């Protein structure tokens, strides 16, 4: 994938340049990105699926005390890292 980086104030590319994405930086830090419309739609669909998953997990743990839930997460992370 061909990408380019622009800083604010320099919005010109050579004629005929084709890019898949552009990262816009201000003071050396990324502040925005322009991406292909199909990629953007895919990202939106994935975000919607992720949001739905988070809602289902939240509902599943609604009755679990916070400390107990956090302990379960910590144990799962530790087990996963030990298996590497």
C-alpha positions as CSV (number, residue, x, y, z in Angstrom):
1,X,0.0,0.0,0.0
2,X,1.4,3.4,-1.0
3,X,1.0,6.0,1.7
4,X,2.1,9.6,2.0
5,X,2.6,11.9,4.9
6,X,1.6,15.6,4.6
7,X,2.2,18.3,7.2
8,X,-0.4,21.0,7.7
9,X,0.2,23.7,5.3
10,X,1.7,21.5,2.5
11,X,-1.3,20.0,0.7
12,X,0.2,19.4,-2.7
13,X,1.4,16.2,-4.3
14,X,3.0,15.7,-7.7
15,X,0.6,15.5,-10.6
16,X,-0.5,11.9,-11.3
17,X,0.4,10.6,-7.9
18,X,-2.0,7.8,-6.7
19,X,-2.2,7.0,-3.0
20,X,-4.1,4.5,-0.9
21,X,-3.9,6.7,2.1
22,X,-2.6,10.0,3.4
23,X,-1.5,10.7,7.0
24,X,-1.8,14.3,8.0
25,X,0.5,15.5,10.7
26,X,0.7,18.7,12.8
27,X,3.9,19.3,14.8
28,X,5.1,15.8,13.8
29,X,2.1,14.0,15.3
30,X,-0.6,12.3,13.2
31,X,-3.9,14.2,13.5
32,X,-5.9,12.8,10.6
33,X,-5.9,10.3,7.8
34,X,-7.5,10.1,4.4
35,X,-8.2,6.5,3.3
36,X,-9.9,4.7,0.5
37,X,-13.7,4.8,0.8
38,X,-14.0,1.0,0.7
39,X,-11.5,0.7,3.5
40,X,-13.4,3.3,5.5
41,X,-16.6,1.4,5.1
42,X,-14.9,-1.8,6.2
43,X,-13.5,-0.1,9.3
44,X,-17.0,1.2,10.1
45,X,-18.5,-2.3,9.8
46,X,-15.7,-3.8,12.0
47,X,-16.3,-1.0,14.6
48,X,-20.0,-1.8,14.6
49,X,-19.3,-5.5,15.2
50,X,-16.8,-4.7,17.9
51,X,-19.3,-2.4,19.6
52,X,-21.9,-5.2,19.5
53,X,-19.4,-7.6,21.0
54,X,-18.6,-5.1,23.8
55,X,-22.3,-4.7,24.6
56,X,-22.8,-8.5,24.8
57,X,-19.8,-8.8,27.1
58,X,-21.0,-6.0,29.3
59,X,-24.5,-7.5,29.5
60,X,-23.0,-10.9,30.4
61,X,-21.0,-9.4,33.3
62,X,-23.7,-7.0,34.5
63,X,-24.2,-8.9,37.7
64,X,-20.5,-9.6,38.4
65,X,-18.8,-7.3,41.0
66,X,-16.1,-5.1,39.4
67,X,-13.2,-6.5,41.4
68,X,-14.2,-10.1,40.5
69,X,-14.4,-9.2,36.8
70,X,-11.1,-7.5,36.8
71,X,-9.5,-10.4,38.6
72,X,-10.9,-12.7,36.0
73,X,-9.4,-10.6,33.2
74,X,-6.0,-10.4,34.9
75,X,-6.0,-14.2,35.3
76,X,-6.9,-14.7,31.6
77,X,-4.2,-12.3,30.5
78,X,-1.6,-14.0,32.7
79,X,-2.6,-17.5,31.3
80,X,-2.4,-16.2,27.8
81,X,1.0,-14.7,28.3
82,X,2.3,-17.9,30.0
83,X,1.3,-19.9,27.0
84,X,3.4,-17.9,24.6
